[in-house]
Amino acid sequence: MKHTVIKKERLSQKVSSIQPSGIRRFFDLASKMDNIISLGVGEPDFVTPWNVREASISSLERGFTAYTANAGLPELRQAISLYMEQRYRVHYNPEEEILVTVGASEAIDIGMRAILDPGDEVIIVEPTFVSYAPLVTLAGGVPISVGTSAENHFEVNPADIEKVITEKTKAIMICYPNNPTGASLNRRKLEQIAAIIQKHNLIVFSDEIYSELSYDDEHTCFSELPGMKEQTIVINGFSKAFAMTGWRLGFVLAPPDLLQAMLKIHQYSLMCAPTMAQYGALEALVNGMEDVEKMKLSYQQRRNYFVKTANEIGLPCHKPSGAFYAFPSIKHTGLSSEAFAEKLLIEERVAVVPGSVFGEGGEGHIRCSYATSLKNLEEALHRVGRFLKKHDWQKET
């Protein structure tokens, strides 16, 4: 007897609709070439400080290899609470308002899943990190973009946010200092955004993973603004400022009701963050701030060199105020950002990331990470200058 085979799609429509990361394609291309100088990697070029590594090794030697509490080591959450109070003047209860996550990425993921119902809209200020919109989609939400421009130093206009708010708007996602532009917002502009949040009763996802890498002005934690703590999910972690990308350790700060919802998802999907990484992070918070300051100073010196030299060779570049990225314009070349990045990689062996992968507002720009040695930056910019001159693309700045 013959049975009818019912054809079914193997993949969910949501997953099928999401494009792979545009950053990864250029890393894959570069990996097959030699003599590459990469300005594409979004991670520190420093090794995790020894005292942090030693603390993690010691935890293994002492046999601390079991699960921790779902929310993370109590002493780590206490240290995070103290850190936020001392650095950013905002208090979070370590028992009810702090969750240690597997990187900041997990914090964003479970935050979106905790608050979104199908069709809920999330405003995303662009250009921005590549994962935000896909994570909104995977959680059943609808990403709504708000653009920024180099003319305004990639600082969002609060009025542009209010224009796209509808009855379906549930939250807004902001990232300052920003990846990929390096832009920051001063307290006055953040207060203007906060007023819109209060008016429309929205939730704010404030990704502050680069908060320690603020060069020109003191970083303002969004939840420290009047009335904002109850409306804000703060995302932070150890990857960038503490040079701990491979440790995969972040944390999320939120009001008790939101945090408990995120903890519920975290319990079922991941149980807890890696124990030995948590002991390393504890050491980083207690005894690692001097190393953070040293790394920050080095990034600031590299930023100054990169921006000055980029403009001198005819690559227009605004001065980023935080993170470790520059976002030069390549509009004068007439090429798309992807075509420019690919041509530069093939002809001069310099890897950068096309601005278009960070949203429509990123087109016409390339992201360059200056989290590499001055020697590499000098050689990379020499090659870029030669590339621009060869094609007669130098622009007076």
VEXMARGU-771296 format. One line per field, with one value per atom (N, C-alpha, C): x, y negated, z negated. Coordinates in steps of 0.001 Angstrom, whole numbers, plus 500000, padded with zeros to 6 digits. Example, Ala and Ser with C-alpha at 12.3 -4.5 7.8 and 13.67 -1.06 7.14 Angstrom:
<pts>
px	513190	512300	513200	512850	513670	512900;
py	505690	504500	503300	502250	501060	499970;
pz	492200	492200	492200	492920	492860	492130;
</pts>
This chain:
<pts>
px	500851	500000	500883	500558	501354	500829	501774	501395	501771	500888	501180	502142	503231	504213	503838	503625	503264	504541	504642	505832	505716	506763	506802	508136	508056	509288	510116	511408	512288	512687	512701	513139	511972	512064	511026	511133	510008	509995	510831	510806	511571	513066	513555	514986	515358	514501	514781	514828	514088	514022	515245	516049	517205	518447	519142	520376	521547	522524	523725	524446	525263	525990	526871	526740	527564	529023	529299	530684	531421	530746	531394	531906	531197	531615	533001	533281	534581	535676	535333	536318	536678	535685	535926	536804	536543	537359	538806	538974	540313	541100	540399	541088	541786	541392	541991	543140	543487	544544	545704	546870	548007	548308	549177	549600	548410	547433	546235	546456	546032	545912	544421	543940	542506	542150	541255	540633	539160	538874	537478	537033	537960	537570	537145	535948	535421	535783	537080	537496	538857	539148	540445	541597	542738	543923	544778	544287	544974	544583	545520	545216	544559	543605	543000	544095	544033	545066	545323	546580	546993	546233	545980	545299	543898	543258	541933	542048	543026	543255	543630	544461	544914	543754	542828	541666	540807	540673	539898	540605	541939	542717	542622	542706	542634	541288	540220	538899	538822	539481	539538	540367	541500	542372	541699	540811	540101	538842	538595	537470	536120	536124	534851	534323	533828	533424	531934	531174	529741	528961	527657	526796	526856	526686	526430	524909	524464	523059	522697	521456	521040	521388	521222	521458	522935	523786	525218	525726	527030	527635	527127	526642	526172	527231	528502	529552	529848	529644	529820	528694	527481	526353	526511	527041	527302	528357	529396	530454	529919	529034	528413	527587	526843	526026	526901	528016	528928	529568	529947	530547	529597	528321	527360	527118	527131	526902	528095	529293	530482	530775	530574	530924	529815	528556	527459	526317	526523	525582	524164	524060	522741	522823	521847	521885	520981	521535	520759	520909	519768	519746	520316	521416	522027	521144	520152	519269	518123	517697	516462	516618	517742	517830	519079	519843	521078	521113	521420	521540	522837	523667	524899	524572	524987	524580	525790	525521	526572	526795	527588	527824	526657	526929	525864	524826	525241	524314	523154	523454	522355	521413	521976	521139	520127	520578	519672	518618	519050	518142	517030	517397	516362	515523	516104	515321	514221	514555	513563	512485	512912	511932	511044	511566	510790	509666	509838	508845	507983	508410	507720	506649	505520	504491	504511	503951	503975	503416	504197	503756	504200	504703	505216	506397	506452	507516	508622	509854	511017	511767	511924	512667	514159	514909	516355	517053	517912	518667	519854	519940	520980	521871	523098	523713	523932	523871	524024	524468	524715	525241	524310	524914	524172	523127	523211	522323	520974	520834	519619	518345	518299	517089	516771	517759	517449	516914	517432	516945	515513	515182	513785	512883	513311	512531	512355	513429	513358	512434	512290	511396	509952	509700	508337	508014	508988	508744	509045	508833	509067	510060	511261	512233	511873	511950	511672	512915	513508	514780	514582	515487	515603	517044	517262	518612	519301	520619	521449	522416	523164	524049	525359	526368	527680	527603	526692	526551	526206	525487	525132	525970	527147	528058	527379	526412	525675	524941	524563	523751	522283	521469	520074	519326	518429	517547	516320	516097	514945	513622	513468	512225	512022	513102	512982	512486	512812	512310	510798	510348	508920	508084	508652	507906	507482	508265	507967	507233	506914	506188	504738	504249	502854	502262	501013	500376	500990	501754	502403	503823	504331	505697	505796	506723	506901	508208	509235	510557	511403	512530	513526	514892	515724	517063	518086	518915	519973	521302	522381	523723	524681	525089	526059	527027	528356	529009	528642	528592	527958	528936	528485	529104	528154	528555	529903	530480	529706	530131	531049	531032	531794	531132	529909	529211	528711	528565	527959	526891	526092	525090	525363	525264	525443	524173	524287	523174	521920	522111	520955	520133	520809	520081	519436	520121	519535	518280	518291	517105	515941	516227	515170	514551	515407	514894	514078	514562	513855	512451	512316	510993	510028	510520	509695	509328	510274	510024	508909	508980	507953	506592	506594	505345	504611	505339	504726	504830	505379	505481	506179	507377	508147	509217	509763	510911	512154	513233	514490	515481	516034	517207	518409	519226	520393	521646	522240	523441	524641	525231	526318	527619	527809	528977	530282	530213	531404	531455	530692	530589	531930	532832	534142	535046	534718	535547	534918	534709	534195	535339	535708	536944	536755	535706	535586	534645	533655	532699	532456	532016	531678	530434	530477	529328	528166	526973	525754	524987	524796	523965	522510	521809	520454	519516	519689	518780	519015	520123	520400	519592	519059	518243	516957	516436	515223	514064	513505	512342	512627	513888	514205	514569	514887	515305	514200	512959	511835	511495	512045	511737	512890	514027	515251	515817	516233	517027	518436	519388	520768	521552	522223	523062	524521	525314	526727	527492	528791	529559	531045	531811	533254	534076	533430	534161	535068	534560	535270	536257	535765	536641	537650	537273	538143	538922	538797	539499	539187	537900	537467	536446	536650	535645	535376	536436	536263	535714	535618	535078	533554	532949	531496	530751	530951	530318	529783	528487	527848	526955	526249	525246	524149	522987	521829	521273	520845	520290	518878	517906	516519	515644	514463	513508	513152	512767	512539	511589	510490	509541	510143	510877	511511	512659	513424	514559	514099	513015	512522	512049	511469	511060	512275	513330	514562	515239	515223	515824	515121	513811	513047	513540	513753	514255	515683	516495	517896	517985	517106	517099	516883	515951	515604	516576	517178	518006	519488	519975	521419	521819	520911	521156	521940	523220	524029	525228	525861	527098	528231	529298	530399	531005	531161	531613	532997	533970	535332	535424	534585	534559	534020	533059	532496	533530	534372	535420	536439	536725	537607	536998	535708	535023	534991	534834	534851	536190	537282	538609	538747	538196	538286	537621	536469	535750	536444	536976	537572	538957	539758	541159	541601	540662	541039	540857	540385	540070	541310	542440	543673	544046	543852	544120	543156	541901	540912	541357	541828	542267	543462	544400	545563	545146	544244	543778	543008	542196	541417	542335	543396	544338	544982	545328	545925	544942	543677	542670	542504	542511	542326	543461	544681	545832	545696	545256	545088	543962	542878	541774	542276	543011	543498	544375	545253	546120	545307	544368	543603	542801	542073	541216	542047	543126	543993	544568	545092	545738	544719	543570	542526	542120	541919	541537	542667	543894	545038	545190	544840	545002	543761	542769	541587	540457	540420	539333	538564	537471	536768	536275	536622	536294	535987	534788	534469	535207	535327	536059	535102	535226	534334	534643	533641	533856	533905	533733	533803	533988	533999	534235	535624	535855	537146	536946	535981	535672	535692	536172	535984	535076	534358	533351	533508	534623	534904	533874	533714	532839	533618	532981	533582	532625	531687	530671	531296	532417	533035	533641	533783	534357	533337	532063	531017	530715	531441	531216	530279	529598	528876	529895	529481	530418	530924	530067	530490	531506	531260	532189	533533	533504	534747	535544	534863	535550	536160	535438	535942	537131	537055	538140	539397	539203	540330	540995	540185	540718	541536	540999	541670	542942	542866	544000	545081	544678	545664	545749	544942	544980	544692	543752	543268	541797	541473	540099	539356	538249	537334	535924	534969	533593	532722	531955	531054	530022	529811	528844	527425	527114	525746	525277	526206	525772	525190	525379	524892	523575	522915	521657	521803	520670	520679	521486	521450	522177	523677	524164	525597	526159	525294	525773	526570	527646	528514	529621	529737	530777	531407	532556	533181	533516	533409	533810	535248	536055	537456	537699	538137	538479	539924	540134	541506	542009	541362	541837	542928	543961	545132	546344	547523	548730	548870	549591	549864	550625	551511	552257	551308	550313	549329	548493	548116	547326	548118	549389	550232	550310	550551	550664	549310	548238	546904	546552	546790	546451	547371	548618	549504	548921	548447	547862	546571	545742	544478	544783	545780	546159	546620	547414	547886	546705	545753	544548	543731	543517	542737	543441	544753	545526	545513	545637	545659	544372	543252	541956	541486	542377	542034	540777	540739	539578	539898	541027	541350	540412	539919	538997	539615	539493	539985	539115	539773	539003	539440;
py	501204	500000	498750	497824	496632	495540	494880	493781	492447	491495	490151	489457	488970	488257	486778	486297	484885	484058	483128	482278	481154	480999	479927	479188	477903	477123	477537	477741	478175	477024	475818	474661	473728	473039	472067	470875	470232	469071	467933	467804	466732	466898	468117	468367	468219	468720	468634	467193	466306	464908	464097	464640	463902	464210	463155	463320	463599	464389	464592	463268	463204	461984	461547	460276	459736	459611	459543	459451	460750	461859	463168	463423	462933	463180	462614	461430	460819	461492	461992	462754	464035	464673	465913	465639	464520	464146	463895	463134	462771	463982	464970	466142	466961	466767	467519	466758	465580	464755	464621	464269	464009	462516	462111	460716	459786	460276	459492	458650	457396	456584	456386	456856	456805	455642	454798	453757	454102	455391	455813	456429	456926	457691	456768	457012	456182	456707	456872	457316	456733	456600	456057	456913	456257	457010	457330	456945	457268	458667	459336	460595	460263	461077	460885	460754	459730	459547	460819	460994	462237	462512	461490	461753	462331	461946	462484	463950	464220	465614	466494	465941	466705	467046	466104	466350	467481	467509	468575	469921	469925	471162	471667	470727	471097	471729	471213	471785	473234	473529	474912	475790	475250	476021	476334	475425	475652	476490	476888	477778	477100	475791	475069	475276	476453	476826	477162	476949	477245	476043	476255	475128	474059	472811	471754	471565	470638	470243	469808	470011	469644	468188	467313	465884	465522	466467	466200	466252	466324	466334	465145	465394	464270	463191	463604	462606	461807	462410	461668	460659	461078	460134	458985	459271	458218	457251	457801	456960	456102	456667	455898	454755	455039	454012	452859	453205	452183	451403	452101	451474	450446	450810	449895	448679	448896	447786	446823	447369	446524	445834	446534	445974	445125	445542	444901	444405	444472	443884	444443	445737	446370	447684	447917	449103	450201	451427	452612	453663	454195	455246	456532	457064	458259	459498	459502	460658	460639	459458	459344	458640	457938	457064	457294	458344	458610	460076	460297	461647	461737	462733	462976	463865	463459	464143	464658	465483	465978	464919	463921	462794	461814	460597	459606	460046	460864	461318	462109	462991	463741	462801	461778	460836	460158	459761	459132	460128	461341	462385	462668	462951	463312	462104	460910	459713	459530	459729	459623	460691	461915	463005	462808	462118	461914	460906	459926	458846	458849	459536	459381	460437	459979	460842	460638	461608	461475	460133	459464	458193	456969	457138	455987	455371	454054	453350	452889	452994	452506	451527	450304	449292	449534	449551	449774	448594	447927	446797	447334	446950	447448	446309	446651	447979	448569	449901	450536	451977	452626	453984	454927	455876	456688	457615	457914	458941	458409	457096	456575	456927	456560	456812	458304	459175	460607	461143	460667	461145	460682	459479	459022	459937	460243	461110	462500	463067	464414	464459	463323	463265	462974	462859	462615	461156	460277	458854	458345	457033	456373	455233	455323	454242	453033	451858	450600	449723	449352	448631	447118	446464	445005	444687	443913	443671	442490	442488	441358	441069	439973	439622	439047	439113	438567	437068	436394	434943	434575	435472	435260	436128	436562	437416	438702	439171	440399	440360	439172	439022	438969	439803	439879	438615	438189	437067	437615	437222	437753	437598	436522	436316	437420	437955	439042	440326	440505	441668	441561	440383	440214	440373	440029	440122	441543	442553	443932	444722	444077	444772	444976	446198	446536	447232	447628	448341	449724	450213	451516	451426	450209	450053	450503	451416	451950	451469	451305	451012	450265	449756	449132	449689	449916	450464	449394	449026	448056	448637	448162	448638	447458	447006	445916	446200	446007	445772	446843	446411	447219	448094	449285	450160	450156	449591	449450	448031	447001	445632	445023	445564	444968	443746	443416	442232	442437	441334	441350	440264	440313	439271	438607	437279	436599	436713	436317	436480	435721	434522	433732	434462	435067	435770	437045	437722	438911	438549	437401	436953	436674	436173	435941	437270	438290	439617	440184	439977	440469	439876	438610	437973	438649	439050	439763	441145	441802	443125	443052	442055	441903	441573	440711	440293	441476	442406	443530	444849	444789	445971	447145	446883	447901	448511	449627	450248	449920	449587	449264	450402	450899	451769	450862	450696	449837	450709	450924	451743	450854	451077	450232	451022	452004	452871	452077	450895	450069	448886	448952	447808	447355	448308	447945	447300	447465	446921	445641	444687	443362	442381	441662	440887	439402	438817	437363	436872	437663	437289	438482	438204	439271	440004	441335	442131	441981	441828	441775	443074	443803	445008	444579	445146	444688	444848	445913	446160	445204	444435	443459	442181	441982	440802	440859	439714	439696	440474	441410	442173	443301	443528	444490	445890	446045	447367	448412	448026	448961	449249	448463	448621	449231	449512	449809	451191	451871	453097	452712	452707	452346	453615	453585	454692	454283	455139	454845	456161	456085	457322	457066	458125	458087	458178	458420	458708	457580	456370	455281	454568	453955	453164	454014	455254	456120	457116	457003	457899	459363	459687	461038	461583	461339	461747	463251	464052	465505	466127	465354	465879	465978	465234	465201	464934	463732	463377	461948	461840	460535	460444	459334	459228	458279	458483	457654	457110	455856	455160	454706	455036	454723	454711	454089	454152	455608	455916	457312	458100	457494	458248	458642	457724	458040	459026	458837	459727	461156	461303	462652	463361	462612	463206	463662	462860	463238	464424	464430	465535	466851	466791	467997	468606	467762	468249	468758	468014	468384	469753	470014	471292	472468	472312	473418	473576	472475	472560	472743	472183	472217	472627	472636	472992	471903	471708	470650	470369	469246	468920	469800	470009	470881	470438	471389	471104	470465	471064	470536	469137	468829	467484	466479	466910	466014	465646	466601	466286	465320	465471	464518	463128	463042	461754	461077	461861	461307	460625	461282	460689	459429	459450	458279	457066	457251	456134	455636	456559	456182	455570	456130	455704	455369	455137	454983	453614	452630	451342	450580	450825	450174	450653	451949	452477	451891	451715	451118	449712	448930	447565	447553	448479	448557	448891	449876	450249	449097	448419	447293	446193	445882	444864	445251	446530	447007	446869	447248	447108	445641	444766	443345	442802	443222	442809	443323	444560	445141	444445	444130	443397	442083	441333	440029	440178	441171	441403	441788	442715	443213	442087	441325	440277	439214	438779	437749	438237	439455	439974	440281	440833	441136	439870	438784	437529	436978	437173	436689	437413	438703	439459	439380	438597	438411	439383	439915	440803	440091	439389	438561	439386	438926	439709	438773	438893	438121	438730	437986	438459	439176	440506	441238	440908	440869	440495	441701	442907	444085	445355	446498	447830	447885	448792	448791	448969	448192	448224	446812	446719	445519	445903	444911	445200	444216	444342	443391	443467	442349	442293	442677	443470	443795	443377	442489	442081	441428	440697	439981	440915	442206	443151	443615	443446	443923	445399	446092	447525	447750	448882	449292	449672	449693	450038	451470	452367	453753	453862	453162	453204	452592	451498	450858	451801	452426	453311	454512	455054	456220	455835	454695	454244	453939	453295	452986	454266	455250	456524	457234	457273	457990	457269	455941	455199	454855	454595	454131	454997	456037	456960	456254	455335	454687	455059	455662	456113	455097	454610	453734	454314	453743	454245	453220	453637	452702	452130	450831	450206	450684	451193	451622	452780	453569	454702	454229	452955	452423	451661	451864	451188	450221	449790	448935	447658	447122	445887	446047	447285	447517	447526	447575	447569	446286	446453	445315	445152	446128	446081	447465	447503	448767	448709	449860	449900	450376	449591	449933	450023	451168	451314	450886	449981	449601	450344	451471	452345	453267	452645	453357	452457	452964	452199	450963	449956	448764	449127	450113	450568	451078	451874	452373	451232	450272	449139	448315	448103	447336	448017	449319	450043	450099	450333	450404	449083	447981	446675	446304	446771	446584	447281	448496	449252	448609	448137	447482	446216	445437	444223	444528	445574	445999	446424	447119	447588	446408	445408	444225	443437	443302	442543	443230	444560	445325	445137	445038	444907	443447	442528	441096	440827	441440	441289	440466	439787	438963	437762	437485	436369	435328	434060	432972	432891	432841	432753	431552;
pz	500000	500000	500000	500904	501040	500108	499404	498509	499145	498994	499484	498523	499070	498251	498213	497006	496836	496795	497714	497753	496733	495952	494957	495058	494789	494765	493557	493780	492687	491773	492323	491544	491247	490128	489797	490743	490998	491882	491308	489970	489339	489581	489404	489596	491073	491945	493384	493876	493218	493662	493253	492346	491825	492650	493051	493816	492862	493313	492490	492270	491232	490911	492078	492473	493548	493158	491866	491402	491706	491495	491619	493038	494054	495439	495708	495167	495409	494594	493406	492640	493392	493979	494728	495948	496645	497796	497375	496298	495838	495361	494802	494259	495341	496593	497695	498356	497812	498395	497413	497947	497081	497048	496119	495977	495728	494952	494657	493397	493448	492238	492000	490873	490608	489692	490194	489382	489190	489314	489284	487982	487182	486000	484873	484327	483251	481882	481632	480307	479966	478674	478265	478781	479030	479401	478172	476991	475746	475272	474621	473945	472609	472178	470867	469805	468945	467925	467109	466701	466047	464763	463957	462685	462904	464014	464335	464761	465621	466046	464858	463985	462818	461894	461714	460857	461417	462736	463363	463217	463441	463283	461845	460913	459498	459156	459756	459472	459948	461071	461561	460623	460200	459310	457982	457543	456283	456464	457709	457966	458076	458356	458503	459927	460195	461554	461672	460610	460641	461168	461385	461749	460658	461070	460096	460012	459180	459201	460614	461015	462370	462699	461746	461976	461935	461521	461442	460016	459859	458526	457702	456490	455655	455477	455275	455069	456345	457514	458757	458937	458645	458749	457756	456583	455604	456134	456771	457340	458484	459313	460399	459828	458763	458110	457617	456972	456461	457604	458650	459835	460439	460625	461229	460337	459037	458111	458114	458103	458047	459368	460482	461787	462391	462199	462924	462038	460717	459756	459854	460139	460162	459378	458507	457651	458200	458253	458618	457525	457115	456092	456696	456130	456730	456680	455814	455695	456700	457099	457883	459226	459434	460606	461460	461167	461909	462334	463612	464153	464962	464639	465379	466573	467759	468994	469774	470766	471648	472730	472381	473263	473252	473729	473852	474878	475840	476886	476302	475325	474706	473973	473334	472599	473523	474714	475678	476141	476440	476930	475937	474688	473711	473316	473419	473153	474185	475451	476522	476358	476080	475930	474711	473700	472474	472637	473539	473604	474859	475924	477206	477453	477941	478512	480026	480786	482243	482719	483568	484131	483360	482146	481403	482143	482139	482860	481914	482399	481662	482552	482090	482832	482628	483723	483653	484316	483554	484092	484881	486159	487060	487559	488018	488100	486713	486656	485353	485506	484386	484373	485135	485855	486819	486201	484916	484354	483878	483704	483070	483837	485110	485905	486005	486289	486327	484999	483880	482587	482328	482785	482691	483514	484742	485622	485016	484499	483916	482705	482021	480859	481263	482576	483047	483256	483011	483158	484550	484727	486006	485786	486376	486220	487077	486476	487176	487051	488177	488121	488116	487393	487398	487732	488774	489254	488596	488692	488284	489436	489339	490442	489927	490786	490437	490195	490900	490733	489298	488612	487199	486272	486784	486001	485538	486318	486052	484703	484276	483067	483486	482899	483304	482894	483760	483455	482723	481461	480713	481462	482228	482984	484014	484572	485552	484888	483627	482889	482726	482315	482042	483318	484466	485726	486065	485637	486038	484949	483837	482765	483180	483013	483296	482077	482187	481069	480863	481851	481720	481156	480991	480504	479052	478787	477430	476799	477630	477080	478091	477596	478446	478067	479066	478859	479219	478237	478502	478050	478660	478327	478354	477181	477078	475937	476168	477456	478472	479727	480760	481534	481840	482827	484030	485175	485707	485732	485346	485653	484603	483378	482293	481688	482129	481635	480209	479487	478156	478093	477059	476830	475486	475449	474171	473329	472085	471152	471602	472164	472590	473644	474628	475685	475144	474227	473608	472819	472182	471436	472376	473568	474561	475000	475180	475526	474361	473140	471956	471850	472207	472158	473130	474292	475277	474754	474105	473523	472493	471619	470585	471192	472184	472826	473431	474029	474739	473975	472760	471889	472591	473087	473793	472891	473336	472677	473499	472824	473492	473294	474399	474336	474547	473523	473633	473591	474776	474882	474563	473389	472911	472757	473656	473589	473763	474405	474598	473627	472542	471631	471078	470801	470252	471300	472561	473634	474179	473275	473629	473440	474503	474482	474196	474718	474656	473561	473218	472175	471257	470064	469123	469611	469545	469983	469008	469570	468765	468944	467852	467904	468057	469046	469344	468152	467392	466259	465108	465151	464096	464288	465509	465773	464956	464528	463698	464326	463554	463998	464962	465320	466369	465862	464613	464159	464355	464129	464272	465723	466642	468064	468857	468187	468919	468626	469697	469605	470051	469113	469418	469758	470895	471346	471181	470543	470400	470291	470075	470000	469933	470114	469889	471174	472306	473540	473991	474042	474704	473775	472712	471846	471092	470754	469964	470819	472155	473088	472792	472719	472357	473351	474650	475639	475623	475571	475632	474368	473315	472052	472094	473007	473202	471891	471380	470113	470172	469954	469907	468686	468588	467519	467960	467369	467677	466372	466430	465276	465642	464802	465159	463918	464005	462896	462596	461347	460947	461844	462292	463111	464456	465072	466353	466164	465086	464882	464607	463841	463550	464811	465735	467009	467811	467827	468526	467850	466524	465775	466098	466288	466628	467941	468947	470235	470086	469353	469106	468425	467462	466741	467683	468607	469492	470664	471105	472304	472005	470882	470637	469217	468306	466910	466175	466559	465947	466839	466612	467340	466813	467605	467173	465842	464959	463595	463565	464278	464225	464823	465825	466396	465374	464575	463566	462505	462123	461146	461746	463029	463694	463727	464027	464086	462719	461678	460323	460051	460409	460242	461087	462295	463178	462548	461940	461324	460068	459291	458005	458190	459102	459217	460642	461544	462940	463558	462792	463402	463869	463239	463689	465095	465371	466713	467733	467333	468232	468645	467683	467973	468918	468740	469625	471054	471193	472531	473172	472373	472878	473416	472689	473132	474460	474600	475841	477002	476790	477848	478244	477251	477529	478390	478116	478927	480355	480486	481824	482579	481860	482495	483071	482262	482711	483950	483950	485103	486332	486150	487298	487947	487151	487704	488407	487779	488373	489711	489715	490921	492012	491643	492637	493382	492656	493303	494170	493736	494510	495844	495885	497134	498035	497605	498442	498166	496925	496510	495401	495729	494743	493556	492359	491154	489998	489418	488220	487026	485965	484790	483845	483716	482819	481363	480535	479131	478197	478745	477888	478692	477995	478569	479201	480165	480870	482373	482897	484322	484908	486145	486953	488122	488663	489685	490848	491579	492665	493794	494483	495656	496910	497760	499064	500191	499877	500851	502079	501885	502991	504031	503703	504663	505689	505374	506273	506144	505274	505055	503875	503887	502692	501627	500377	499303	499457	499957	500140	501284	502371	503502	503122	502366	501933	501032	500060	499117	499840	500790	501517	502397	503058	503937	503109	501958	501075	500566	500233	499735	500823	502024	503116	503568	503684	504250	503230	501976	500996	499745	499678	498543	497210	497235	496014	495849	494706	494455	493598	494136	493401	493562	492847	492927	493646	494663	495348	494385	494457	493563	493764	494950	495256	494379	493828	493001	491672	491344	490073	490239	491374	491641	492799	493323	494519	494309	493101	492813	492866	492906	492959	494365	495366	496757	497017	497785	498053	497038	496136	495103	494956	494309	493935	492447	491780	490370	490262	489552	489324	487825	487358	485950	485736	484781	484448	483206	482904	481822	482363	482876	483383	483165	483389	483068	483953	483435	484237	485508	485404	486576	487656	487254	488221	488790	487932	488403	489416	489136	490060	491424	491422	492687	493404	492651	493265	493936	493244	493819	494975	494924	496079	497306	497115	498231	498719	497781	498169	498968	498506	499225	500633	500774	502096	502974	502384	503080	503588	502733	503121	504222	504085	505073	506437	506418	507669	508463	507745	508417	508480	508031	508025	507204	506004	505110	503857	503877	502705	502649	501440	501290	500367	500775	499921	498676	497503	496245	495438;
</pts>
